[in-house]
Amino acid sequence: MDDIFTQNRPLIKRLYQEERKSLKQLKEILESEHKFPESSLAFYETKLRDLLGVRKKFKREDWPVIYQHHLNSNKKNTALYLDGVKFPWRKAWKEIRRSGAREATIGEYMD
């Protein structure tokens, strides 16, 4: 079953990352239009994450590094890319604040 996912990685990546389809929408498209076997959302989530390495979001531990890079670039809103897809700076800033990356970075330099 892994073969059908690996063979269709470009399609999956385009739909999920570039067109920003939800996991549920992706599952419905793949099963109805591309003859993927019917499976649970959890199954699709696992295949995307573990087999294909496809994701829409950065991990929580990525945000302190991204914020530090932002500080090192004189606070310029540099472009972020995840698997070749541009990640909007507006969303990045929201995630930096949500993750606590600003506080973690400040705390590291106060020691």
Secondary structure, DSSP 8 states (H G I E B T S, - for coil): -HHHHHHTHHHHHIIIIIS---HHHHHHHHHHHS------HHHHHHIIIIII---SS--GGGHHHHHHHHHHTTT----EEETTEEE-HHHHHHHHHHHTHHHHHHHHH--
